[in-house]
Amino acid sequence: MRIDIFDQAVELAANRSIVLHDARHAEVACLRGRIWITEDPLRNDVLLEAGESHVLDVDGLAFVTGLTDSSVWLREPLHAPARRRPGPAMWLAAAAAGAARLAGRLRGRAAADGAPA
């Protein structure tokens, strides 16, 4: 099950956590209280007070923990970079589509010139 909690306030009781998966470039803002952010595998934790925010930098796990009763806002950026890297299958599919478009254009030109296709 996947629950979308972005673009809304989330209440965190003291010593309670939210675990975010693959949330790179998402912004975590502390609206009330004090929160602690741990990004795995990074070793630099972030502490936020009310009014402060932090942009996540990992594709792995991020833990957002309320050090006090807190309210956080989770915002996924509108222009987040693509999370999928093109692999060999995607490159081959793009090349095949390009070759098919080129062949279609060449056939169209040959037909316009009156040559047999």
Residue frames relative to the residue before (quaternion, step in Angstrom):
aa qw qx qy qz dx dy dz
M 1.0000 0.0000 0.0000 0.0000 0.00 0.00 0.00
R 0.1211 -0.7749 0.6177 0.0581 3.57 -1.03 0.82
I 0.1244 -0.7881 0.6015 0.0408 3.56 -0.79 1.06
D 0.2767 -0.7642 0.5618 0.1543 3.57 -0.75 1.04
I 0.0238 -0.8232 0.5668 -0.0251 3.57 -0.47 1.21
F 0.4253 0.7090 -0.4679 0.3123 3.58 1.21 0.28
D 0.8378 0.2131 -0.1947 0.4634 3.51 -1.34 0.56
Q 0.6852 0.3670 -0.3367 0.5315 3.50 0.89 1.01
A 0.5275 -0.6159 0.4774 0.3385 3.56 -1.21 0.47
V 0.1194 -0.7686 0.6266 0.0481 3.54 -1.09 0.83
E 0.3093 -0.7466 0.5620 0.1763 3.56 -0.86 0.99
L 0.0866 -0.7837 0.6147 0.0224 3.56 -0.95 0.97
A 0.3243 -0.7136 0.5857 0.2064 3.56 -0.80 0.98
A 0.6517 -0.4990 0.3849 0.4220 3.57 -1.20 0.42
N 0.8464 0.1344 -0.1523 0.4924 3.56 -1.02 0.95
R 0.5495 0.5532 -0.4213 0.4633 3.61 1.18 0.54
S 0.1993 -0.8074 0.5506 0.0728 3.58 -1.09 0.74
I 0.2298 -0.6791 0.6721 0.1854 3.47 -1.42 0.37
V 0.1950 -0.7645 0.6032 0.1168 3.57 -0.95 0.87
L 0.1323 -0.7915 0.5952 0.0417 3.57 -0.74 1.11
H 0.1980 -0.7729 0.5956 0.0927 3.56 -0.91 0.96
D 0.8604 0.0059 -0.0149 0.5094 3.59 -1.01 0.88
A 0.3681 0.7540 -0.4614 0.2882 3.59 0.88 0.94
R 0.1732 0.8150 -0.5348 0.1406 3.60 1.12 0.60
H 0.8245 0.1909 -0.2100 0.4895 3.55 -1.05 0.96
A 0.4726 0.6212 -0.4787 0.4020 3.61 1.20 0.23
E 0.3272 -0.7384 0.5580 0.1907 3.56 -1.12 0.70
V 0.1461 -0.7582 0.6316 0.0688 3.54 -0.99 0.93
A 0.0509 -0.8024 0.5945 -0.0105 3.59 -0.63 1.14
C 0.3094 -0.7281 0.5834 0.1839 3.54 -0.99 0.88
L 0.2140 -0.8030 0.5485 0.0927 3.57 -0.54 1.19
R 0.7873 -0.0109 0.0662 0.6130 3.55 1.09 -0.81
G 0.7762 0.3303 -0.2459 0.4775 3.57 -1.05 0.72
R 0.4576 -0.6327 0.5399 0.3143 3.54 -1.23 -0.68
I 0.0593 -0.8113 0.5816 0.0032 3.60 -0.84 1.01
W 0.2760 -0.7214 0.6192 0.1413 3.49 -1.36 0.51
I 0.1135 -0.7949 0.5950 0.0347 3.59 -0.83 1.04
T 0.0459 -0.7673 0.6397 0.0052 3.55 -0.91 1.00
E 0.1245 -0.7850 0.6052 0.0461 3.57 -0.82 1.05
D 0.2358 -0.7814 0.5669 0.1118 3.56 -0.65 1.14
P 0.6203 -0.1856 -0.7614 0.0327 1.79 -1.65 1.84
L 0.3479 0.7413 -0.5148 0.2539 3.66 1.14 0.28
R 0.3430 -0.7656 0.5147 0.1767 3.53 -1.10 0.68
N 0.6228 0.5262 -0.3568 0.4560 3.60 1.23 0.04
D 0.2229 -0.7866 0.5670 0.1006 3.55 -0.38 1.26
V 0.2679 -0.7535 0.5839 0.1395 3.55 -1.24 0.52
L 0.1491 -0.7560 0.6320 0.0824 3.55 -1.00 0.92
L 0.0817 -0.8065 0.5854 0.0134 3.56 -0.84 1.01
E 0.2513 -0.7195 0.6323 0.1390 3.52 -1.16 0.84
A 0.7007 -0.4301 0.3418 0.4551 3.58 -1.27 0.21
G 0.7821 0.3032 -0.2516 0.4829 3.56 -0.91 1.01
E 0.6646 0.4701 -0.3080 0.4925 3.62 1.23 -0.16
S 0.1063 -0.7908 0.5993 0.0647 3.56 -1.24 0.48
H 0.1554 -0.7654 0.6205 0.0716 3.54 -1.34 0.36
V 0.2823 -0.7343 0.5929 0.1720 3.59 -1.08 0.81
L 0.4266 -0.7237 0.4890 0.2347 3.57 -0.74 1.11
D 0.2278 -0.8168 0.5249 0.0735 3.55 -1.02 0.86
V 0.6911 0.4508 -0.2920 0.4836 3.63 1.18 0.21
D 0.4289 -0.6785 0.5356 0.2625 3.54 -1.25 0.53
G 0.5821 0.5999 -0.3690 0.4065 3.58 1.24 -0.21
L 0.7672 -0.3077 0.2674 0.4953 3.54 -0.93 -0.95
A 0.0570 -0.7456 0.6616 0.0561 3.53 -1.22 0.63
F 0.1846 -0.7765 0.5975 0.0772 3.54 -0.91 1.00
V 0.0983 -0.7684 0.6316 0.0312 3.58 -0.81 1.05
T 0.0209 -0.8311 0.5524 -0.0607 3.57 -0.42 1.27
G 0.3731 -0.7067 0.5568 0.2266 3.56 -0.99 0.85
L 0.2650 -0.7524 0.5812 0.1606 3.57 -0.71 1.06
T 0.7273 0.1133 -0.0952 0.6702 3.54 1.32 -0.50
D 0.6557 -0.4055 0.3767 0.5135 3.59 -1.20 -0.06
S 0.0277 0.8381 -0.5347 0.1044 3.58 -0.53 1.18
S 0.2153 -0.7140 0.6452 0.1662 3.48 -1.40 0.25
V 0.0521 -0.8063 0.5892 -0.0032 3.59 -0.79 1.04
W 0.2479 -0.7225 0.6264 0.1557 3.53 -1.27 0.55
L 0.1400 -0.7874 0.5984 0.0486 3.57 -0.78 1.05
R 0.0068 0.8167 -0.5735 0.0636 3.56 -0.59 1.16
E 0.2377 -0.7440 0.6097 0.1345 3.53 -0.81 1.07
P 0.4616 -0.7026 0.4519 0.2984 3.63 -0.72 0.96
L 0.5669 -0.6189 0.4308 0.3317 3.56 -1.13 0.71
H 0.7900 0.2701 -0.1255 0.5359 3.56 0.99 -0.81
A 0.1052 0.8129 -0.5615 0.1131 3.55 0.80 1.00
P 0.5214 -0.6265 0.4664 0.3438 3.59 -0.98 0.77
A 0.6114 -0.5531 0.4124 0.3876 3.56 -1.16 0.60
R 0.3631 -0.7512 0.5126 0.2029 3.55 -0.91 0.88
R 0.6767 0.4610 -0.2898 0.4956 3.57 1.21 -0.40
R 0.2603 -0.7453 0.5921 0.1618 3.53 -0.88 0.93
P 0.4883 -0.6683 0.4604 0.3210 3.59 -0.92 0.82
G 0.2020 -0.7776 0.5882 0.0924 3.53 -0.89 0.99
P 0.7649 -0.3753 0.2500 0.4599 3.60 -1.26 -0.01
A 0.6449 0.5258 -0.3363 0.4411 3.61 0.95 -0.79
M 0.6549 0.4996 -0.3173 0.4698 3.59 1.00 -0.78
W 0.6383 0.5190 -0.3296 0.4632 3.60 1.00 -0.79
L 0.6626 0.5016 -0.3078 0.4632 3.60 0.94 -0.86
A 0.6451 0.5119 -0.3239 0.4657 3.59 0.96 -0.81
A 0.6538 0.4995 -0.3161 0.4724 3.61 0.97 -0.82
A 0.6517 0.5079 -0.3174 0.4653 3.61 0.96 -0.80
A 0.6542 0.5057 -0.3158 0.4654 3.61 0.94 -0.83
A 0.6486 0.5059 -0.3201 0.4700 3.60 0.97 -0.80
G 0.6478 0.5144 -0.3121 0.4671 3.59 1.00 -0.80
A 0.6489 0.5074 -0.3133 0.4725 3.60 0.98 -0.84
A 0.6472 0.5108 -0.3240 0.4639 3.61 0.97 -0.78
R 0.6429 0.5073 -0.3276 0.4713 3.62 1.00 -0.77
L 0.6510 0.5148 -0.3119 0.4625 3.59 0.96 -0.84
A 0.6505 0.5088 -0.3182 0.4655 3.60 0.94 -0.86
G 0.6404 0.5260 -0.3196 0.4595 3.59 1.01 -0.78
R 0.6530 0.5046 -0.3117 0.4711 3.58 0.99 -0.81
L 0.6556 0.5114 -0.3147 0.4578 3.58 0.96 -0.85
R 0.6384 0.5089 -0.3256 0.4769 3.59 1.02 -0.79
G 0.6452 0.5273 -0.3146 0.4546 3.59 1.00 -0.82
R 0.6590 0.4946 -0.3078 0.4758 3.59 0.96 -0.81
A 0.6501 0.5156 -0.3199 0.4573 3.59 0.96 -0.87
A 0.6588 0.4925 -0.3175 0.4718 3.59 0.97 -0.79
A 0.6466 0.5181 -0.3262 0.4550 3.61 1.01 -0.73
D 0.6871 0.4666 -0.2728 0.4855 3.60 1.13 -0.64
G 0.5232 -0.6613 0.3920 0.3678 3.57 1.29 -0.12
A 0.4956 0.6428 -0.4433 0.3804 3.59 1.21 0.17
P 0.5406 -0.6055 0.4559 0.3651 3.60 -1.09 0.54
A 0.4229 -0.7344 0.4782 0.2308 3.59 -0.90 0.90
